[in-house]
Amino acid sequence: MSDSKSPRGSAAKAPDASRRSERSRRAIFDAALALVSETGYARTTIEGIAARAGVGKQTIYRWWPSKAAVLLDAFLDLAAQANEALGGDADSEIPDTGDLAADLRYVLRATVDELNNPTYDAPSRALAAEGIVNPELGAQFVEKLLEPQLQYYVRRIEAAQAAGDIDPDIDPRVALELLVGPLNHRWLHRTLPLTHAYADTLVDYALRGLAPRA
């Protein structure tokens, strides 16, 4: 008589290691972001992340060389999730519908929503603050996250110059700071509420100054 409780022959599948690794990686990211939000960067440790994620610290060291590397990857993943929620992917460009003002309002409004989201806000502030006193972390943060995003603006502004919508003598790298600089200043210092209306006003003011000269 066969044992009805035995596995279904040799067809039983072994656990999916890649799926298990992805679950562990996700748990580590979530733990790192939660801890840096709750306790700050300086008090966040590899041991604390491992305990919160329910993994051994050697699992973390197998994938990342340092706490900074974990947090940067966790933050990059968070930014990618925010972008995907908007219907894009990790390499999405700023839309080019032919209406520069509308395209910029769209992306700045999305940025406002992201900055006002507590899931993004707290770890972003913690990493920004640590980047001021930790030049190496600050440089990596700029290189891996900020600069690639700023280059989206550069390419959209260059396209607008080619279309005759922006003065051809304008430096796109300076021009984009007229848009993102005030937005981040208001967010970082909490001077006034960060709203869609404010984002729209920034676009209107910036485009007046960037318009082609008669």
Number of C-alpha atoms within 10 A of each C-alpha: 3 5 6 7 6 7 10 9 6 6 7 8 8 6 8 8 9 9 10 11 12 11 13 18 19 15 17 25 22 19 22 29 27 18 18 22 21 14 11 18 23 11 10 21 16 19 15 15 26 20 14 16 20 13 16 13 15 12 14 20 13 8 11 14 10 12 18 19 15 22 25 20 17 21 22 18 16 18 16 16 15 20 18 14 10 10 9 14 13 13 12 13 15 20 15 14 9 12 11 21 15 15 16 24 21 16 17 22 18 17 21 18 16 16 20 16 12 12 14 18 15 19 24 18 18 18 24 17 15 17 18 12 10 12 11 12 19 16 14 15 22 14 12 13 16 13 11 13 16 16 16 17 22 19 15 20 27 20 16 19 19 12 12 12 19 23 20 18 10 16 13 22 15 11 19 18 15 17 23 17 14 14 20 16 12 14 18 15 8 10 9 10 10 19 16 17 10 19 23 19 14 20 20 15 12 17 20 10 14 20 15 15 9 4
